[in-house]
Amino acid sequence: MKIKTNITEFLEFINDNQAIPNGAWIEDEEFLLDDVSISYDDLVTITRDSKAGITILCGDVRFEPELERDAEELTVCFRRWRKSRNTEYITFAVGKDSAQAIKDAIKKLGGKLI
């Protein structure tokens, strides 16, 4: 099952040692970047501040034998990681006349604009 996210959240995921520990790798993966197919190698070179949308279509996370973990579907691993986080990434569109008020409200609530 595919998962939609953004580049910032995805890069946090793959750089989180709890989700993808040293000795683990991703293979047989398929991604869409703003609805265009992109390789993992190209995906990880995109700037962290990009607002690009990513769809994880499929893939597997493989682990070195000494980690004593079976391979997992990338989407399952990502979903579990996302549930364990205490933050949520939200992407939305608003009219320009409302944008500043919404940005101010997010900051007032302790949120971070990316």
N, C-alpha and C positions, 0 to 999 in steps of 0.2 A: 504494500500500500504506500502510495507516495506521500511525502510530507513537504509542505511549503514553509520556508523560513526566509531569512535574509542573510547577506554575507557576514554581517557582524556576529550574529548568533552562530552561524555555521563555523566560523573561524574560532570562536570561543570553544565550541564543542570539540573540534579536532585538536585543539591545543590543550584541552583539559586532560591531565594525566590519569584521572579517574575514569574517564570515558574511553580514551584511546591511549593506553599506557605505553611506555617504551617497550618495544618488542611486539607491538601490534601494528597492523597495516590494513588498508582498505583496498579491496580488489573487486573486479567485475561490477564497477559502479557506473551509474548513469545519472547525470544531472542536467537540469535545464537552468540557464541563467537568463532571466527575463524571456522565457519561452524558447530559447535557442540552446541546442545541445552544446555542452562544454565538457572538456576533460577535467579530471581531478587536478592534474598538474597545472592547468591554466587557472582553475578556480582558486587554488591556494595562493596564487600570485596577485590576486586582485586586492586593492587597497582596503583596509579594514573599514574605512569610513564610507565605502560605497553603499548606496541605498538599494543596490540591485537585489531583486528577488530571486531566490533559488528554490528549485523543486528537486528533492531527492527522490529519484525514481526507483532505484534499487542499488544493491551492492552488499558486500559482506565484509565484516571486520574479522580478521584472522589474527591469532595470537601464537607467539612462540610457545613450544611445548612446556618450557619451564614456568610459564604463567598459569598452567593447568586450567585453561578456559577453552571451551568449545567455541567454534566460529559462531558468530551472530549476524543476523541480518542488520545492515546499516540502519535501516529505518527503525527497527526495534531498539537498537542501542541508542539512537538519537532520541527517540520518544522517552525512554527510561531516564536519560540524562536530563532532558527538558523537565520532566516531572520532579526531579530531585532539586532543581534550582529554585531559588526564592525570588527570582525575577522573571519577568515576561517581556518579550519584545513585541511591540505593536506597531504596525505600519498602517496608516490611514490617510485619506485625502479630505481636506476641508477647503472651504472658500477662503480666498486670500484675506477677506475682511475679518474672518474669525481666527486666522492662524496665530496671531500674536497672543490673543487671549488664551488660546488652548496651550501654547508653549508656556506661558506664565503659570497656568494652572498645574501643568505637569511638573514644573520646577518647584512650585509651592508644595506639592505633595511629595517631594523628595525624588522625583523621577529625573532621568537624565536624557537629554536630547542627543541623538546620535546623528 
